[in-house]
């Protein structure tokens, strides 16, 4: 019966060591958590779950290189694409997400057209967009 308790403590210590290494603890810190778990699993394992894991997760996310593309668009210069709804810069002619033409232009004179116009007001050419 006692050997079963040692086996559980050893497995818990092994898991804590590997988990601490995966969460960027240095070897000394991971080994300290594992030895503490092996010696006093009932006390140290809950402490590791509360403090050892959370501390390293916060540290990992602070230095994260993940970039949110939609967050990089400045809100004052952004419009929503009428096709897919993505935020795009106001001066874009095409939506970079779906390829939708945001600002149709007259094929003859290059005048920027409203999407509802059937004829270019500048040169009276019929519009190509529908």
Backbone as XML, in Angstrom:
<?xml version="1.0"?>
<chain id="A" units="angstrom">
  <residue number="1" name="UNK">
    <atom name="N" x="0.811" y="-1.187" z="0.000"/>
    <atom name="CA" x="0.000" y="0.000" z="0.000"/>
    <atom name="C" x="0.866" y="1.267" z="0.000"/>
  </residue>
  <residue number="2" name="UNK">
    <atom name="N" x="1.947" y="1.231" z="0.753"/>
    <atom name="CA" x="2.840" y="2.380" z="0.825"/>
    <atom name="C" x="3.532" y="2.580" z="-0.517"/>
  </residue>
  <residue number="3" name="UNK">
    <atom name="N" x="3.863" y="1.482" z="-1.212"/>
    <atom name="CA" x="4.542" y="1.604" z="-2.512"/>
    <atom name="C" x="3.622" y="2.258" z="-3.548"/>
  </residue>
  <residue number="4" name="UNK">
    <atom name="N" x="2.313" y="2.068" z="-3.415"/>
    <atom name="CA" x="1.367" y="2.721" z="-4.309"/>
    <atom name="C" x="1.403" y="4.240" z="-4.113"/>
  </residue>
  <residue number="5" name="UNK">
    <atom name="N" x="1.519" y="4.681" z="-2.876"/>
    <atom name="CA" x="1.634" y="6.109" z="-2.570"/>
    <atom name="C" x="2.918" y="6.689" z="-3.139"/>
  </residue>
  <residue number="6" name="UNK">
    <atom name="N" x="4.041" y="5.936" z="-3.053"/>
    <atom name="CA" x="5.304" y="6.396" z="-3.630"/>
    <atom name="C" x="5.205" y="6.503" z="-5.152"/>
  </residue>
  <residue number="7" name="UNK">
    <atom name="N" x="4.513" y="5.532" z="-5.752"/>
    <atom name="CA" x="4.346" y="5.554" z="-7.210"/>
    <atom name="C" x="3.548" y="6.793" z="-7.642"/>
  </residue>
  <residue number="8" name="UNK">
    <atom name="N" x="2.481" y="7.112" z="-6.931"/>
    <atom name="CA" x="1.678" y="8.294" z="-7.247"/>
    <atom name="C" x="2.515" y="9.561" z="-7.078"/>
  </residue>
  <residue number="9" name="UNK">
    <atom name="N" x="3.275" y="9.656" z="-5.982"/>
    <atom name="CA" x="4.116" y="10.832" z="-5.741"/>
    <atom name="C" x="5.187" y="10.953" z="-6.817"/>
  </residue>
  <residue number="10" name="UNK">
    <atom name="N" x="5.781" y="9.837" z="-7.223"/>
    <atom name="CA" x="6.810" y="9.876" z="-8.273"/>
    <atom name="C" x="6.214" y="10.320" z="-9.609"/>
  </residue>
  <residue number="11" name="UNK">
    <atom name="N" x="5.042" y="9.795" z="-9.968"/>
    <atom name="CA" x="4.398" y="10.198" z="-11.214"/>
    <atom name="C" x="4.008" y="11.682" z="-11.196"/>
  </residue>
  <residue number="12" name="UNK">
    <atom name="N" x="3.521" y="12.150" z="-10.048"/>
    <atom name="CA" x="3.171" y="13.567" z="-9.923"/>
    <atom name="C" x="4.415" y="14.437" z="-10.059"/>
  </residue>
  <residue number="13" name="UNK">
    <atom name="N" x="5.526" y="14.026" z="-9.431"/>
    <atom name="CA" x="6.770" y="14.783" z="-9.521"/>
    <atom name="C" x="7.296" y="14.787" z="-10.957"/>
  </residue>
  <residue number="14" name="UNK">
    <atom name="N" x="7.188" y="13.667" z="-11.647"/>
    <atom name="CA" x="7.621" y="13.568" z="-13.048"/>
    <atom name="C" x="6.791" y="14.506" z="-13.923"/>
  </residue>
  <residue number="15" name="UNK">
    <atom name="N" x="5.476" y="14.521" z="-13.700"/>
    <atom name="CA" x="4.602" y="15.407" z="-14.469"/>
    <atom name="C" x="4.919" y="16.873" z="-14.194"/>
  </residue>
  <residue number="16" name="UNK">
    <atom name="N" x="5.130" y="17.222" z="-12.918"/>
    <atom name="CA" x="5.429" y="18.609" z="-12.545"/>
    <atom name="C" x="6.734" y="19.051" z="-13.204"/>
  </residue>
  <residue number="17" name="UNK">
    <atom name="N" x="7.753" y="18.201" z="-13.180"/>
    <atom name="CA" x="9.042" y="18.557" z="-13.788"/>
    <atom name="C" x="8.867" y="18.823" z="-15.289"/>
  </residue>
  <residue number="18" name="UNK">
    <atom name="N" x="8.198" y="17.915" z="-15.997"/>
    <atom name="CA" x="8.001" y="18.095" z="-17.445"/>
    <atom name="C" x="7.131" y="19.314" z="-17.747"/>
  </residue>
  <residue number="19" name="UNK">
    <atom name="N" x="6.102" y="19.533" z="-16.956"/>
    <atom name="CA" x="5.233" y="20.679" z="-17.174"/>
    <atom name="C" x="5.989" y="21.984" z="-16.921"/>
  </residue>
  <residue number="20" name="UNK">
    <atom name="N" x="6.797" y="22.014" z="-15.881"/>
    <atom name="CA" x="7.573" y="23.215" z="-15.582"/>
    <atom name="C" x="8.582" y="23.501" z="-16.695"/>
  </residue>
  <residue number="21" name="UNK">
    <atom name="N" x="9.202" y="22.476" z="-17.238"/>
    <atom name="CA" x="10.148" y="22.663" z="-18.345"/>
    <atom name="C" x="9.423" y="23.171" z="-19.586"/>
  </residue>
  <residue number="22" name="UNK">
    <atom name="N" x="8.243" y="22.657" z="-19.856"/>
    <atom name="CA" x="7.460" y="23.102" z="-21.012"/>
    <atom name="C" x="6.982" y="24.544" z="-20.859"/>
  </residue>
  <residue number="23" name="UNK">
    <atom name="N" x="6.881" y="25.022" z="-19.638"/>
    <atom name="CA" x="6.435" y="26.395" z="-19.378"/>
    <atom name="C" x="7.618" y="27.338" z="-19.155"/>
  </residue>
  <residue number="24" name="UNK">
    <atom name="N" x="8.774" y="26.958" z="-19.639"/>
    <atom name="CA" x="9.988" y="27.787" z="-19.631"/>
    <atom name="C" x="10.557" y="28.070" z="-18.247"/>
  </residue>
  <residue number="25" name="UNK">
    <atom name="N" x="10.315" y="27.198" z="-17.287"/>
    <atom name="CA" x="11.055" y="27.295" z="-16.030"/>
    <atom name="C" x="12.475" y="26.842" z="-16.317"/>
  </residue>
  <residue number="26" name="UNK">
    <atom name="N" x="13.448" y="27.387" z="-15.596"/>
    <atom name="CA" x="14.807" y="26.874" z="-15.766"/>
    <atom name="C" x="14.909" y="25.511" z="-15.091"/>
  </residue>
  <residue number="27" name="UNK">
    <atom name="N" x="16.003" y="24.801" z="-15.330"/>
    <atom name="CA" x="16.143" y="23.431" z="-14.824"/>
    <atom name="C" x="16.084" y="23.410" z="-13.301"/>
  </residue>
  <residue number="28" name="UNK">
    <atom name="N" x="16.740" y="24.352" z="-12.640"/>
    <atom name="CA" x="16.745" y="24.384" z="-11.177"/>
    <atom name="C" x="15.357" y="24.568" z="-10.602"/>
  </residue>
  <residue number="29" name="UNK">
    <atom name="N" x="14.600" y="25.480" z="-11.180"/>
    <atom name="CA" x="13.247" y="25.730" z="-10.704"/>
    <atom name="C" x="12.347" y="24.518" z="-10.934"/>
  </residue>
  <residue number="30" name="UNK">
    <atom name="N" x="12.451" y="23.911" z="-12.113"/>
    <atom name="CA" x="11.638" y="22.732" z="-12.419"/>
    <atom name="C" x="11.997" y="21.577" z="-11.490"/>
  </residue>
  <residue number="31" name="UNK">
    <atom name="N" x="13.298" y="21.412" z="-11.220"/>
    <atom name="CA" x="13.750" y="20.347" z="-10.332"/>
    <atom name="C" x="13.284" y="20.600" z="-8.905"/>
  </residue>
  <residue number="32" name="UNK">
    <atom name="N" x="13.288" y="21.839" z="-8.479"/>
    <atom name="CA" x="12.826" y="22.182" z="-7.132"/>
    <atom name="C" x="11.336" y="21.875" z="-6.970"/>
  </residue>
  <residue number="33" name="UNK">
    <atom name="N" x="10.526" y="22.234" z="-7.958"/>
    <atom name="CA" x="9.104" y="21.902" z="-7.905"/>
    <atom name="C" x="8.903" y="20.390" z="-7.868"/>
  </residue>
  <residue number="34" name="UNK">
    <atom name="N" x="9.677" y="19.655" z="-8.673"/>
    <atom name="CA" x="9.527" y="18.201" z="-8.736"/>
    <atom name="C" x="9.936" y="17.542" z="-7.422"/>
  </residue>
  <residue number="35" name="UNK">
    <atom name="N" x="11.061" y="17.954" z="-6.835"/>
    <atom name="CA" x="11.508" y="17.369" z="-5.564"/>
    <atom name="C" x="10.513" y="17.703" z="-4.458"/>
  </residue>
  <residue number="36" name="UNK">
    <atom name="N" x="10.018" y="18.919" z="-4.453"/>
    <atom name="CA" x="9.001" y="19.282" z="-3.465"/>
    <atom name="C" x="7.750" y="18.442" z="-3.615"/>
  </residue>
  <residue number="37" name="UNK">
    <atom name="N" x="7.357" y="18.181" z="-4.854"/>
    <atom name="CA" x="6.181" y="17.347" z="-5.096"/>
    <atom name="C" x="6.435" y="15.914" z="-4.653"/>
  </residue>
  <residue number="38" name="UNK">
    <atom name="N" x="7.642" y="15.424" z="-4.884"/>
    <atom name="CA" x="7.983" y="14.059" z="-4.466"/>
    <atom name="C" x="7.959" y="13.946" z="-2.946"/>
  </residue>
  <residue number="39" name="UNK">
    <atom name="N" x="8.449" y="14.969" z="-2.258"/>
    <atom name="CA" x="8.518" y="14.913" z="-0.797"/>
    <atom name="C" x="7.157" y="15.171" z="-0.144"/>
  </residue>
  <residue number="40" name="UNK">
    <atom name="N" x="6.456" y="16.199" z="-0.619"/>
    <atom name="CA" x="5.182" y="16.584" z="-0.001"/>
    <atom name="C" x="4.143" y="16.847" z="-1.093"/>
  </residue>
  <residue number="41" name="UNK">
    <atom name="N" x="3.740" y="15.817" z="-1.773"/>
    <atom name="CA" x="2.855" y="15.955" z="-2.935"/>
    <atom name="C" x="1.535" y="16.629" z="-2.578"/>
  </residue>
  <residue number="42" name="UNK">
    <atom name="N" x="1.008" y="16.348" z="-1.411"/>
    <atom name="CA" x="-0.286" y="16.889" z="-1.016"/>
    <atom name="C" x="-0.226" y="18.408" z="-0.862"/>
  </residue>
  <residue number="43" name="UNK">
    <atom name="N" x="0.930" y="18.941" z="-0.487"/>
    <atom name="CA" x="1.070" y="20.383" z="-0.278"/>
    <atom name="C" x="1.636" y="21.077" z="-1.511"/>
  </residue>
  <residue number="44" name="UNK">
    <atom name="N" x="2.714" y="20.533" z="-2.074"/>
    <atom name="CA" x="3.441" y="21.211" z="-3.142"/>
    <atom name="C" x="2.702" y="21.147" z="-4.476"/>
  </residue>
  <residue number="45" name="UNK">
    <atom name="N" x="2.047" y="20.049" z="-4.783"/>
    <atom name="CA" x="1.344" y="19.936" z="-6.065"/>
    <atom name="C" x="0.251" y="21.000" z="-6.209"/>
  </residue>
  <residue number="46" name="UNK">
    <atom name="N" x="-0.607" y="21.215" z="-5.215"/>
    <atom name="CA" x="-1.580" y="22.317" z="-5.359"/>
    <atom name="C" x="-0.914" y="23.690" z="-5.449"/>
  </residue>
  <residue number="47" name="UNK">
    <atom name="N" x="0.189" y="23.882" z="-4.724"/>
    <atom name="CA" x="0.903" y="25.155" z="-4.819"/>
    <atom name="C" x="1.461" y="25.361" z="-6.226"/>
  </residue>
  <residue number="48" name="UNK">
    <atom name="N" x="1.996" y="24.295" z="-6.817"/>
    <atom name="CA" x="2.512" y="24.415" z="-8.185"/>
    <atom name="C" x="1.381" y="24.747" z="-9.159"/>
  </residue>
  <residue number="49" name="UNK">
    <atom name="N" x="0.252" y="24.068" z="-8.989"/>
    <atom name="CA" x="-0.882" y="24.318" z="-9.886"/>
    <atom name="C" x="-1.404" y="25.748" z="-9.747"/>
  </residue>
  <residue number="50" name="UNK">
    <atom name="N" x="-1.351" y="26.306" z="-8.545"/>
    <atom name="CA" x="-1.831" y="27.671" z="-8.338"/>
    <atom name="C" x="-0.815" y="28.734" z="-8.743"/>
  </residue>
  <residue number="51" name="UNK">
    <atom name="N" x="0.448" y="28.527" z="-8.386"/>
    <atom name="CA" x="1.433" y="29.590" z="-8.568"/>
    <atom name="C" x="2.470" y="29.301" z="-9.643"/>
  </residue>
  <residue number="52" name="UNK">
    <atom name="N" x="2.930" y="28.090" z="-9.760"/>
    <atom name="CA" x="4.000" y="27.760" z="-10.704"/>
    <atom name="C" x="3.565" y="27.829" z="-12.148"/>
  </residue>
  <residue number="53" name="UNK">
    <atom name="N" x="2.373" y="27.407" z="-12.421"/>
    <atom name="CA" x="1.887" y="27.432" z="-13.803"/>
    <atom name="C" x="1.452" y="28.827" z="-14.208"/>
  </residue>
  <residue number="54" name="UNK">
    <atom name="N" x="0.747" y="29.544" z="-13.351"/>
    <atom name="CA" x="0.220" y="30.856" z="-13.688"/>
    <atom name="C" x="1.340" y="31.866" z="-13.928"/>
  </residue>
  <residue number="55" name="UNK">
    <atom name="N" x="2.365" y="31.844" z="-13.115"/>
    <atom name="CA" x="3.455" y="32.795" z="-13.246"/>
    <atom name="C" x="4.113" y="32.672" z="-14.618"/>
  </residue>
  <residue number="56" name="UNK">
    <atom name="N" x="4.379" y="31.486" z="-15.068"/>
    <atom name="CA" x="5.056" y="31.303" z="-16.335"/>
    <atom name="C" x="4.135" y="31.575" z="-17.513"/>
  </residue>
  <residue number="57" name="UNK">
    <atom name="N" x="2.836" y="31.291" z="-17.391"/>
    <atom name="CA" x="1.918" y="31.593" z="-18.484"/>
    <atom name="C" x="1.834" y="33.091" z="-18.699"/>
  </residue>
  <residue number="58" name="UNK">
    <atom name="N" x="1.740" y="33.888" z="-17.633"/>
    <atom name="CA" x="1.677" y="35.332" z="-17.776"/>
    <atom name="C" x="2.948" y="35.874" z="-18.402"/>
  </residue>
  <residue number="59" name="UNK">
    <atom name="N" x="4.082" y="35.335" z="-18.007"/>
    <atom name="CA" x="5.355" y="35.783" z="-18.550"/>
    <atom name="C" x="5.454" y="35.453" z="-20.027"/>
  </residue>
  <residue number="60" name="UNK">
    <atom name="N" x="4.942" y="34.302" z="-20.424"/>
    <atom name="CA" x="5.003" y="33.910" z="-21.833"/>
    <atom name="C" x="4.121" y="34.802" z="-22.695"/>
  </residue>
  <residue number="61" name="UNK">
    <atom name="N" x="2.950" y="35.190" z="-22.205"/>
    <atom name="CA" x="2.063" y="36.012" z="-23.008"/>
    <atom name="C" x="2.509" y="37.467" z="-23.082"/>
  </residue>
  <residue number="62" name="UNK">
    <atom name="N" x="3.244" y="37.966" z="-22.094"/>
    <atom name="CA" x="3.706" y="39.340" z="-22.136"/>
    <atom name="C" x="4.698" y="39.559" z="-23.262"/>
  </residue>
  <residue number="63" name="UNK">
    <atom name="N" x="5.561" y="38.593" z="-23.520"/>
    <atom name="CA" x="6.565" y="38.742" z="-24.567"/>
    <atom name="C" x="6.143" y="38.078" z="-25.858"/>
  </residue>
  <residue number="64" name="UNK">
    <atom name="N" x="4.877" y="37.870" z="-26.030"/>
    <atom name="CA" x="4.377" y="37.139" z="-27.181"/>
    <atom name="C" x="4.555" y="37.927" z="-28.475"/>
  </residue>
  <residue number="65" name="UNK">
    <atom name="N" x="4.849" y="37.200" z="-29.549"/>
    <atom name="CA" x="5.018" y="37.817" z="-30.854"/>
    <atom name="C" x="3.761" y="37.708" z="-31.698"/>
  </residue>
  <residue number="66" name="UNK">
    <atom name="N" x="2.655" y="37.347" z="-31.084"/>
    <atom name="CA" x="1.405" y="37.202" z="-31.822"/>
    <atom name="C" x="0.863" y="38.589" z="-32.133"/>
  </residue>
  <residue number="67" name="UNK">
    <atom name="N" x="0.518" y="38.822" z="-33.396"/>
    <atom name="CA" x="0.012" y="40.119" z="-33.821"/>
    <atom name="C" x="-1.416" y="39.942" z="-34.319"/>
  </residue>
  <residue number="68" name="UNK">
    <atom name="N" x="-2.303" y="40.747" z="-33.816"/>
    <atom name="CA" x="-3.674" y="40.747" z="-34.281"/>
    <atom name="C" x="-3.769" y="41.736" z="-35.439"/>
  </residue>
  <residue number="69" name="UNK">
    <atom name="N" x="-4.023" y="41.229" z="-36.639"/>
    <atom name="CA" x="-4.020" y="42.069" z="-37.832"/>
    <atom name="C" x="-5.088" y="43.142" z="-37.745"/>
  </residue>
  <residue number="70" name="UNK">
    <atom name="N" x="-6.264" y="42.794" z="-37.264"/>
    <atom name="CA" x="-7.332" y="43.786" z="-37.187"/>
    <atom name="C" x="-7.024" y="44.873" z="-36.165"/>
  </residue>
  <residue number="71" name="UNK">
    <atom name="N" x="-6.232" y="44.550" z="-35.133"/>
    <atom name="CA" x="-5.891" y="45.546" z="-34.130"/>
    <atom name="C" x="-4.850" y="46.533" z="-34.650"/>
  </residue>
  <residue number="72" name="UNK">
    <atom name="N" x="-4.133" y="46.183" z="-35.711"/>
    <atom name="CA" x="-3.107" y="47.081" z="-36.236"/>
    <atom name="C" x="-3.700" y="48.182" z="-37.102"/>
  </residue>
  <residue number="73" name="UNK">
    <atom name="N" x="-4.924" y="48.028" z="-37.559"/>
    <atom name="CA" x="-5.574" y="49.069" z="-38.357"/>
    <atom name="C" x="-6.036" y="50.170" z="-37.417"/>
  </residue>
  <residue number="74" name="UNK">
    <atom name="N" x="-5.647" y="51.386" z="-37.681"/>
    <atom name="CA" x="-6.037" y="52.512" z="-36.844"/>
    <atom name="C" x="-7.538" y="52.748" z="-37.012"/>
  </residue>
  <residue number="75" name="UNK">
    <atom name="N" x="-8.225" y="52.900" z="-35.914"/>
    <atom name="CA" x="-9.685" y="52.990" z="-35.943"/>
    <atom name="C" x="-10.178" y="54.194" z="-36.734"/>
  </residue>
  <residue number="76" name="UNK">
    <atom name="N" x="-9.460" y="55.313" z="-36.700"/>
    <atom name="CA" x="-9.910" y="56.509" z="-37.404"/>
    <atom name="C" x="-9.829" y="56.348" z="-38.916"/>
  </residue>
  <residue number="77" name="UNK">
    <atom name="N" x="-8.897" y="55.540" z="-39.391"/>
    <atom name="CA" x="-8.696" y="55.358" z="-40.820"/>
    <atom name="C" x="-9.353" y="54.080" z="-41.334"/>
  </residue>
  <residue number="78" name="UNK">
    <atom name="N" x="-10.216" y="53.452" z="-40.567"/>
    <atom name="CA" x="-10.752" y="52.155" z="-40.945"/>
    <atom name="C" x="-12.204" y="52.253" z="-41.402"/>
  </residue>
  <residue number="79" name="UNK">
    <atom name="N" x="-12.525" y="51.409" z="-42.373"/>
    <atom name="CA" x="-13.903" y="51.224" z="-42.815"/>
    <atom name="C" x="-14.171" y="49.727" z="-42.833"/>
  </residue>
  <residue number="80" name="UNK">
    <atom name="N" x="-15.410" y="49.338" z="-42.907"/>
    <atom name="CA" x="-15.765" y="47.929" z="-43.012"/>
    <atom name="C" x="-15.993" y="47.580" z="-44.475"/>
  </residue>
  <residue number="81" name="UNK">
    <atom name="N" x="-15.441" y="46.458" z="-44.902"/>
    <atom name="CA" x="-15.700" y="45.964" z="-46.248"/>
    <atom name="C" x="-17.174" y="45.575" z="-46.324"/>
  </residue>
  <residue number="82" name="UNK">
    <atom name="N" x="-17.865" y="46.040" z="-47.351"/>
    <atom name="CA" x="-19.293" y="45.746" z="-47.448"/>
    <atom name="C" x="-19.556" y="44.307" z="-47.862"/>
  </residue>
  <residue number="83" name="UNK">
    <atom name="N" x="-18.526" y="43.584" z="-48.299"/>
    <atom name="CA" x="-18.714" y="42.186" z="-48.687"/>
    <atom name="C" x="-18.474" y="41.243" z="-47.507"/>
  </residue>
  <residue number="84" name="UNK">
    <atom name="N" x="-17.287" y="41.353" z="-46.853"/>
    <atom name="CA" x="-16.948" y="40.396" z="-45.796"/>
    <atom name="C" x="-17.004" y="40.990" z="-44.393"/>
  </residue>
  <residue number="85" name="UNK">
    <atom name="N" x="-17.098" y="42.332" z="-44.284"/>
    <atom name="CA" x="-17.204" y="42.976" z="-42.988"/>
    <atom name="C" x="-15.885" y="43.222" z="-42.277"/>
  </residue>
  <residue number="86" name="UNK">
    <atom name="N" x="-14.749" y="42.880" z="-42.877"/>
    <atom name="CA" x="-13.448" y="43.092" z="-42.242"/>
    <atom name="C" x="-13.108" y="44.577" z="-42.201"/>
  </residue>
  <residue number="87" name="UNK">
    <atom name="N" x="-12.346" y="44.969" z="-41.187"/>
    <atom name="CA" x="-11.886" y="46.358" z="-41.103"/>
    <atom name="C" x="-10.680" y="46.517" z="-42.010"/>
  </residue>
  <residue number="88" name="UNK">
    <atom name="N" x="-10.742" y="47.525" z="-42.865"/>
    <atom name="CA" x="-9.643" y="47.829" z="-43.779"/>
    <atom name="C" x="-9.375" y="49.320" z="-43.749"/>
  </residue>
  <residue number="89" name="UNK">
    <atom name="N" x="-8.181" y="49.709" z="-44.149"/>
    <atom name="CA" x="-7.848" y="51.129" z="-44.187"/>
    <atom name="C" x="-8.742" y="51.841" z="-45.196"/>
  </residue>
  <residue number="90" name="UNK">
    <atom name="N" x="-9.048" y="53.059" z="-44.886"/>
    <atom name="CA" x="-9.973" y="53.844" z="-45.703"/>
    <atom name="C" x="-9.451" y="54.098" z="-47.115"/>
  </residue>
  <residue number="91" name="UNK">
    <atom name="N" x="-8.139" y="54.152" z="-47.276"/>
    <atom name="CA" x="-7.580" y="54.460" z="-48.594"/>
    <atom name="C" x="-7.349" y="53.229" z="-49.469"/>
  </residue>
  <residue number="92" name="UNK">
    <atom name="N" x="-7.740" y="52.041" z="-49.014"/>
    <atom name="CA" x="-7.611" y="50.829" z="-49.839"/>
    <atom name="C" x="-8.646" y="50.837" z="-50.954"/>
  </residue>
  <residue number="93" name="UNK">
    <atom name="N" x="-8.256" y="50.380" z="-52.127"/>
    <atom name="CA" x="-9.190" y="50.229" z="-53.235"/>
    <atom name="C" x="-9.819" y="48.840" z="-53.260"/>
  </residue>
  <residue number="94" name="UNK">
    <atom name="N" x="-9.061" y="47.835" z="-52.792"/>
    <atom name="CA" x="-9.542" y="46.458" z="-52.725"/>
    <atom name="C" x="-9.455" y="45.963" z="-51.292"/>
  </residue>
  <residue number="95" name="UNK">
    <atom name="N" x="-10.370" y="45.108" z="-50.894"/>
    <atom name="CA" x="-10.306" y="44.477" z="-49.577"/>
    <atom name="C" x="-9.210" y="43.419" z="-49.619"/>
  </residue>
  <residue number="96" name="UNK">
    <atom name="N" x="-8.222" y="43.477" z="-48.732"/>
    <atom name="CA" x="-7.159" y="42.480" z="-48.747"/>
    <atom name="C" x="-7.605" y="41.111" z="-48.257"/>
  </residue>
  <residue number="97" name="UNK">
    <atom name="N" x="-8.786" y="41.011" z="-47.667"/>
    <atom name="CA" x="-9.280" y="39.752" z="-47.143"/>
    <atom name="C" x="-10.108" y="38.974" z="-48.165"/>
  </residue>
  <residue number="98" name="UNK">
    <atom name="N" x="-10.964" y="39.671" z="-48.915"/>
    <atom name="CA" x="-11.843" y="38.961" z="-49.853"/>
    <atom name="C" x="-11.667" y="39.397" z="-51.305"/>
  </residue>
  <residue number="99" name="UNK">
    <atom name="N" x="-10.912" y="40.481" z="-51.548"/>
    <atom name="CA" x="-10.668" y="40.941" z="-52.912"/>
    <atom name="C" x="-11.773" y="41.809" z="-53.497"/>
  </residue>
  <residue number="100" name="UNK">
    <atom name="N" x="-12.740" y="42.194" z="-52.709"/>
    <atom name="CA" x="-13.868" y="42.999" z="-53.171"/>
    <atom name="C" x="-13.398" y="44.414" z="-53.509"/>
  </residue>
  <residue number="101" name="UNK">
    <atom name="N" x="-13.891" y="44.986" z="-54.601"/>
    <atom name="CA" x="-13.547" y="46.345" z="-54.996"/>
    <atom name="C" x="-14.282" y="47.321" z="-54.087"/>
  </residue>
  <residue number="102" name="UNK">
    <atom name="N" x="-13.526" y="48.025" z="-53.265"/>
    <atom name="CA" x="-14.118" y="48.972" z="-52.318"/>
    <atom name="C" x="-14.459" y="50.285" z="-52.985"/>
  </residue>
  <residue number="103" name="UNK">
    <atom name="N" x="-13.643" y="50.701" z="-53.934"/>
    <atom name="CA" x="-13.834" y="51.975" z="-54.629"/>
    <atom name="C" x="-13.784" y="51.754" z="-56.128"/>
  </residue>
  <residue number="104" name="UNK">
    <atom name="N" x="-14.905" y="51.534" z="-56.730"/>
    <atom name="CA" x="-14.885" y="51.362" z="-58.183"/>
    <atom name="C" x="-14.500" y="52.668" z="-58.873"/>
  </residue>
  <residue number="105" name="UNK">
    <atom name="N" x="-13.783" y="52.537" z="-59.976"/>
    <atom name="CA" x="-13.376" y="53.700" z="-60.775"/>
    <atom name="C" x="-13.871" y="53.525" z="-62.198"/>
  </residue>
  <residue number="106" name="UNK">
    <atom name="N" x="-14.094" y="54.633" z="-62.834"/>
    <atom name="CA" x="-14.500" y="54.634" z="-64.238"/>
    <atom name="C" x="-13.331" y="54.109" z="-65.072"/>
  </residue>
  <residue number="107" name="UNK">
    <atom name="N" x="-13.632" y="53.185" z="-65.983"/>
    <atom name="CA" x="-12.573" y="52.619" z="-66.814"/>
    <atom name="C" x="-12.079" y="53.595" z="-67.868"/>
  </residue>
  <residue number="108" name="UNK">
    <atom name="N" x="-12.861" y="54.617" z="-68.163"/>
    <atom name="CA" x="-12.478" y="55.592" z="-69.184"/>
    <atom name="C" x="-11.682" y="56.747" z="-68.596"/>
  </residue>
  <residue number="109" name="UNK">
    <atom name="N" x="-12.239" y="57.433" z="-67.601"/>
    <atom name="CA" x="-11.593" y="58.648" z="-67.083"/>
    <atom name="C" x="-10.905" y="58.453" z="-65.734"/>
  </residue>
  <residue number="110" name="UNK">
    <atom name="N" x="-11.136" y="57.336" z="-65.049"/>
    <atom name="CA" x="-10.496" y="57.087" z="-63.757"/>
    <atom name="C" x="-11.177" y="57.745" z="-62.580"/>
  </residue>
  <residue number="111" name="UNK">
    <atom name="N" x="-12.322" y="58.382" z="-62.806"/>
    <atom name="CA" x="-13.085" y="59.040" z="-61.739"/>
    <atom name="C" x="-13.573" y="57.982" z="-60.745"/>
  </residue>
  <residue number="112" name="UNK">
    <atom name="N" x="-13.411" y="58.256" z="-59.444"/>
    <atom name="CA" x="-13.930" y="57.349" z="-58.430"/>
    <atom name="C" x="-15.449" y="57.437" z="-58.441"/>
  </residue>
  <residue number="113" name="UNK">
    <atom name="N" x="-16.097" y="56.279" z="-58.446"/>
    <atom name="CA" x="-17.552" y="56.231" z="-58.610"/>
    <atom name="C" x="-18.231" y="55.688" z="-57.370"/>
  </residue>
  <residue number="114" name="UNK">
    <atom name="N" x="-19.426" y="56.148" z="-57.160"/>
    <atom name="CA" x="-20.291" y="55.550" z="-56.156"/>
    <atom name="C" x="-20.791" y="54.227" z="-56.724"/>
  </residue>
  <residue number="115" name="UNK">
    <atom name="N" x="-20.926" y="53.237" z="-55.883"/>
    <atom name="CA" x="-21.302" y="51.898" z="-56.345"/>
    <atom name="C" x="-22.701" y="51.882" z="-56.976"/>
  </residue>
  <residue number="116" name="UNK">
    <atom name="N" x="-23.576" y="52.800" z="-56.623"/>
    <atom name="CA" x="-24.953" y="52.804" z="-57.128"/>
    <atom name="C" x="-25.104" y="53.469" z="-58.496"/>
  </residue>
  <residue number="117" name="UNK">
    <atom name="N" x="-24.087" y="54.174" z="-58.960"/>
    <atom name="CA" x="-24.192" y="54.872" z="-60.242"/>
    <atom name="C" x="-24.149" y="53.903" z="-61.416"/>
  </residue>
  <residue number="118" name="UNK">
    <atom name="N" x="-24.959" y="54.177" z="-62.406"/>
    <atom name="CA" x="-24.974" y="53.368" z="-63.632"/>
    <atom name="C" x="-24.135" y="54.019" z="-64.728"/>
  </residue>
  <residue number="119" name="UNK">
    <atom name="N" x="-23.942" y="55.346" z="-64.623"/>
    <atom name="CA" x="-23.183" y="56.107" z="-65.619"/>
    <atom name="C" x="-22.206" y="57.017" z="-64.885"/>
  </residue>
  <residue number="120" name="UNK">
    <atom name="N" x="-20.995" y="57.128" z="-65.395"/>
    <atom name="CA" x="-19.993" y="58.021" z="-64.821"/>
    <atom name="C" x="-20.455" y="59.464" z="-65.009"/>
  </residue>
  <residue number="121" name="UNK">
    <atom name="N" x="-20.521" y="60.257" z="-63.932"/>
    <atom name="CA" x="-20.976" y="61.642" z="-64.067"/>
    <atom name="C" x="-19.941" y="62.525" z="-64.779"/>
  </residue>
  <residue number="122" name="UNK">
    <atom name="N" x="-18.708" y="62.091" z="-64.842"/>
    <atom name="CA" x="-17.650" y="62.884" z="-65.465"/>
    <atom name="C" x="-17.665" y="62.744" z="-66.989"/>
  </residue>
  <residue number="123" name="UNK">
    <atom name="N" x="-17.699" y="61.479" z="-67.478"/>
    <atom name="CA" x="-17.566" y="61.269" z="-68.928"/>
    <atom name="C" x="-18.765" y="60.551" z="-69.549"/>
  </residue>
  <residue number="124" name="UNK">
    <atom name="N" x="-19.794" y="60.276" z="-68.766"/>
    <atom name="CA" x="-21.029" y="59.631" z="-69.213"/>
    <atom name="C" x="-20.813" y="58.220" z="-69.772"/>
  </residue>
  <residue number="125" name="UNK">
    <atom name="N" x="-19.752" y="57.532" z="-69.349"/>
    <atom name="CA" x="-19.517" y="56.150" z="-69.755"/>
    <atom name="C" x="-20.319" y="55.227" z="-68.831"/>
  </residue>
  <residue number="126" name="UNK">
    <atom name="N" x="-20.982" y="54.208" z="-69.370"/>
    <atom name="CA" x="-21.679" y="53.252" z="-68.500"/>
    <atom name="C" x="-20.677" y="52.541" z="-67.587"/>
  </residue>
  <residue number="127" name="UNK">
    <atom name="N" x="-21.079" y="52.326" z="-66.331"/>
    <atom name="CA" x="-20.175" y="51.702" z="-65.366"/>
    <atom name="C" x="-20.118" y="50.201" z="-65.577"/>
  </residue>
  <residue number="128" name="UNK">
    <atom name="N" x="-18.974" y="49.629" z="-65.256"/>
    <atom name="CA" x="-18.765" y="48.175" z="-65.436"/>
    <atom name="C" x="-19.218" y="47.386" z="-64.220"/>
  </residue>
  <residue number="129" name="UNK">
    <atom name="N" x="-19.257" y="48.008" z="-63.054"/>
    <atom name="CA" x="-19.648" y="47.274" z="-61.847"/>
    <atom name="C" x="-21.161" y="47.125" z="-61.782"/>
  </residue>
  <residue number="130" name="UNK">
    <atom name="N" x="-21.590" y="46.114" z="-61.068"/>
    <atom name="CA" x="-23.028" y="45.833" z="-60.921"/>
    <atom name="C" x="-23.454" y="46.145" z="-59.528"/>
  </residue>
</chain>
